């Protein structure tokens, strides 16, 4: 699966990134998201697979396309051959506000696995901690920030004061932020994009040592898929605070609302492909760049079984006899 489909999914995220980048800075977050969704949906239908969206834009009645349970890929129209069954999780545009306002770190994201390889996470909040490979097993979700940061510092042979933690800037995180600052660790607050932050924490020399706080559960599954490939760790627990949340969990077959999920619980697949392309430039990837003869994108594509992590810089040329390629 990974050999056959990794470059196909690269094409999907590249096209979605280019489409959404054309809306960058226009102030229309819904328009930016819709552009990414439409481009991703169109490209995905040409991929040789029998695909099912397990994390998408919402339920059938609420999302015009890429809804949970939707069938995608060539198998929908070509019955002459058997295609591999693939579960797909997408965030067509992580950071719709970032794209709409022209801020950094908007990306297009897709994760794929063999059937059953990605948790069907409900669209709820999830408490999360993300760390890199050196700190796997060092943190606990119910431990204090001080305990976890001391454990991370010990694993990294650093002082707590040398650590940088990414936290979403939300009112719900006021106490978490205060507790982290009490330890002397530094905080990088972000307005959106905890998925890309999680990947950053698992890549060496990015200057980030952990991500803490509460964010979306679907983004937690996508982060787990990336971290399986990067040998990092995410631990998380769903936040079910209302009766309708518990009803939703029951509908999706989740019996224990207080269960703490580890990386492999969220993304248990034997074969995993993770692909993302930068829309606006950020810490992880450069954004889409338009020039006279085409478009340039930077992407990250990872495979679990093949153990490959590739940063790919692509030039997409306009059709024409006199097109020039620039190397820069």
C-alpha positions in Angstrom: 0.0 0.0 0.0 2.7 2.5 1.0 4.7 2.0 -2.2 1.7 2.3 -4.4 -0.1 5.2 -2.8 2.4 7.5 -1.1 3.2 9.7 -4.2 -0.5 9.6 -5.1 -1.4 11.2 -1.8 1.5 13.7 -2.2 -0.3 14.9 -5.4 -3.6 15.2 -3.5 -2.2 17.4 -0.7 -0.1 19.5 -3.2 -3.2 20.3 -5.3 -5.3 21.2 -2.2 -2.5 23.4 -0.9 -2.2 25.3 -4.2 -6.0 25.8 -4.3 -6.3 27.1 -0.8 -3.1 29.3 -1.2 -4.9 31.2 -3.9 -7.4 32.4 -1.2 -4.6 33.4 1.2 -5.2 36.8 2.9 -8.7 37.3 1.4 -10.3 37.1 4.9 -12.7 34.3 3.9 -11.9 31.3 6.1 -14.9 29.3 4.7 -13.8 30.0 1.1 -10.2 28.9 1.9 -11.5 25.7 3.5 -13.9 25.0 0.6 -11.1 25.5 -2.0 -8.9 22.9 -0.2 -11.8 20.4 0.2 -12.8 20.7 -3.5 -9.3 20.2 -4.8 -8.6 17.3 -2.4 -11.9 15.6 -3.3 -11.2 15.9 -7.1 -7.7 14.6 -6.9 -8.6 11.8 -4.5 -11.1 10.3 -7.0 -8.2 9.5 -9.4 -6.2 7.5 -6.8 -6.1 3.8 -7.3 -7.8 2.7 -4.0 -11.1 1.7 -2.4 -11.0 4.5 0.1 -13.3 5.4 3.0 -13.1 8.8 4.9 -13.0 8.0 8.6 -12.1 11.5 9.7 -13.3 14.3 7.4 -15.3 17.5 7.3 -18.3 16.2 9.3 -21.4 14.1 8.8 -23.1 13.6 5.5 -25.9 16.2 6.3 -23.4 18.8 7.4 -20.6 18.5 4.9 -21.0 18.8 1.1 -18.0 16.5 0.5 -15.3 14.5 2.3 -17.9 13.5 4.9 -17.3 10.7 7.4 -18.1 7.4 5.6 -17.8 8.8 2.1 -16.2 6.4 -0.5 -13.4 7.9 -2.5 -10.9 6.7 -5.0 -11.0 4.9 -8.4 -12.9 1.9 -7.0 -16.1 4.0 -6.9 -16.2 4.1 -10.7 -14.0 1.2 -11.9 -15.5 -2.2 -11.0 -13.2 -4.1 -13.3 -10.4 -4.6 -10.8 -9.9 -4.9 -7.0 -8.3 -1.9 -5.3 -6.7 -1.8 -1.8 -9.0 -0.9 1.0 -7.8 2.3 2.6 -9.0 4.3 5.6 -8.4 8.0 5.2 -8.2 10.9 7.7 -8.0 14.4 6.3 -7.8 18.0 7.5 -8.1 19.7 4.1 -6.8 23.0 5.7 -5.5 23.0 9.2 -5.5 26.7 10.1 -8.3 28.1 8.0 -8.0 31.3 10.0 -4.3 31.4 9.4 -4.8 31.1 5.6 -7.6 33.7 5.6 -5.4 36.2 7.4 -2.1 35.3 5.7 -0.5 34.1 9.0 2.1 31.3 9.1 1.6 27.5 9.6 -1.5 26.7 7.6 -1.1 23.2 6.1 -3.0 20.6 4.2 -3.0 17.2 5.9 -3.9 13.6 4.9 -3.2 10.3 6.7 -4.1 6.9 5.3 -3.9 3.3 6.6 -5.1 -0.1 5.9 -8.7 -0.8 6.9 -9.1 -0.3 10.7 -5.7 1.4 11.1 -7.0 4.8 12.2 -9.3 5.5 15.2 -12.8 6.8 14.2 -12.5 9.7 16.6 -15.6 11.8 17.2 -15.4 15.5 16.7 -14.8 16.3 20.4 -12.0 17.9 22.3 -9.1 15.8 23.5 -6.6 16.4 26.3 -3.1 15.8 24.7 0.6 15.7 25.4 3.0 15.3 22.5 6.7 14.5 22.8 9.5 13.4 20.6 11.2 10.0 20.4 13.7 10.6 23.2 10.8 11.2 25.7 8.5 8.4 24.8 7.1 6.9 28.0 8.3 9.7 30.2 5.1 11.7 30.4 1.7 10.9 32.0 -1.6 12.6 31.1 -2.7 13.0 34.8 0.6 14.1 36.1 1.3 17.8 36.8 3.1 19.9 34.2 6.0 20.2 36.6 6.3 16.4 36.9 6.2 16.0 33.1 8.6 18.8 32.3 11.1 17.5 34.8 10.8 14.0 33.2 11.3 15.5 29.7 14.3 17.5 30.9 15.9 14.4 32.4 15.5 12.4 29.2 17.0 15.3 27.1 19.7 16.0 29.6 18.6 19.6 29.9 17.3 22.0 32.5 13.6 22.6 32.7 14.3 26.3 31.9 15.7 25.2 28.6 12.5 23.5 27.4 10.0 25.1 25.0 6.3 24.0 25.1 3.7 24.8 22.5 0.2 25.6 23.9 -2.9 26.8 22.0 -3.8 30.3 23.2 -7.3 29.6 24.6 -9.0 30.7 27.8 -9.3 27.0 28.9 -5.5 26.9 29.1 -4.9 29.8 31.5 -4.1 27.5 34.4 -1.9 25.2 32.3 0.1 28.2 31.0 0.5 29.5 34.5 1.7 26.1 35.8 4.2 25.7 33.0 5.6 29.2 33.5 6.0 28.4 37.2 8.5 25.7 36.3 10.6 28.1 34.4 10.0 26.4 31.0 9.2 28.7 28.1 5.9 28.7 26.2 5.2 29.3 22.5 1.6 30.3 22.2 -0.2 29.5 18.9 -3.6 30.6 17.7 -4.3 27.6 15.6 -2.6 24.5 14.3 -1.8 22.0 17.1 -1.4 19.2 14.5 1.6 20.8 12.9 2.9 21.8 16.3 2.8 18.1 17.3 4.9 17.1 14.3 7.4 19.9 15.1 7.8 18.5 18.6 8.8 15.1 17.2 11.4 16.5 14.7 14.9 17.1 16.1 16.4 20.6 16.1 13.1 22.4 15.8 13.4 24.0 19.2 10.2 22.5 20.5 10.2 19.8 23.2 6.5 19.2 23.9 2.9 20.2 23.1 0.4 20.3 25.9 -3.3 21.2 26.2 -6.7 20.4 24.8 -7.4 20.4 21.1 -9.5 18.5 18.5 -9.7 14.7 18.8 -9.6 14.2 14.9 -6.4 16.2 14.9 -5.1 13.9 17.6 -5.5 10.9 15.3 -3.8 12.7 12.5 -0.9 13.6 14.8 -0.7 10.0 16.0 -0.3 8.8 12.4 2.6 11.2 11.9 4.2 10.3 15.2 4.0 6.6 14.4 6.3 7.4 11.5 8.5 9.7 13.5 8.8 7.5 16.6 7.3 10.2 18.8 4.4 9.8 21.3 1.0 11.4 21.8 -1.2 10.5 24.8 -4.7 11.7 24.9 -8.2 11.4 26.5 -11.5 12.5 25.0 -13.3 15.3 26.7 -17.0 14.3 27.1 -18.7 17.0 29.2 -22.3 16.8 27.9 -24.9 14.1 27.6 -24.8 14.4 23.8 -21.1 13.8 23.9 -21.6 10.5 25.6 -24.3 9.6 23.1 -21.9 10.4 20.3 -19.3 8.1 21.8 -21.7 5.3 22.1 -22.7 5.7 18.5 -19.1 5.4 17.4 -18.6 2.3 19.6 -16.4 4.0 22.3 -17.4 2.5 25.6 -14.9 4.1 28.0 -15.1 7.8 27.8 -12.1 8.2 30.3 -9.7 5.9 28.4 -6.2 7.3 27.9 -5.1 6.6 24.3 -1.5 6.1 23.4 -0.1 6.7 19.9 -0.7 3.2 18.7 -4.3 3.2 20.0 -5.1 6.3 17.9 -3.3 5.0 14.8 -2.8 1.2 15.1 -2.3 0.5 11.4 0.6 -1.7 10.1 0.8 0.5 7.0 0.5 4.3 7.5 1.1 7.1 5.0 1.2 10.7 6.3 1.3 13.6 3.8 1.1 17.3 4.3 1.9 20.4 2.2 2.5 23.9 3.5 0.0 26.6 2.5 1.5 29.6 4.3 5.1 29.4 5.4 5.9 28.2 8.8 8.3 26.4 11.1 7.8 23.0 9.5 7.2 23.8 5.8 7.5 26.7 3.4 4.2 27.9 2.0 3.0 27.8 -1.6 5.0 30.2 -3.8 3.6 31.5 -7.1 5.8 32.7 -9.9 5.3 33.6 -13.6 5.8 30.1 -15.0 4.2 28.0 -12.3 3.9 27.2 -8.6 6.3 25.8 -6.0 5.3 23.7 -3.0 7.1 22.0 -0.1 5.7 18.9 1.4 6.4 16.2 4.0 5.5 12.6 3.3 6.2 9.7 5.6 5.6 6.0 5.5 5.6 3.7 8.5 6.5 0.3 7.1 9.0 1.7 4.6 10.5 3.9 7.4 10.8 6.8 5.0 10.5 10.6 5.9 10.8 12.8 2.8 10.7 16.5 2.5 9.8 17.2 -1.1 10.2 20.5 -3.0 8.1 20.5 -6.2 7.8 22.9 -9.0 4.5 22.7 -10.9 4.9 24.2 -14.3 2.3 26.0 -16.3 1.6 24.6 -19.7 3.5 26.4 -22.4 6.4 26.1 -24.8 8.6 28.7 -23.1 8.2 27.8 -19.4 11.4 28.3 -17.4 12.3 26.4 -14.2 14.1 28.4 -11.5 16.3 26.8 -8.9 16.4 28.7 -5.6 
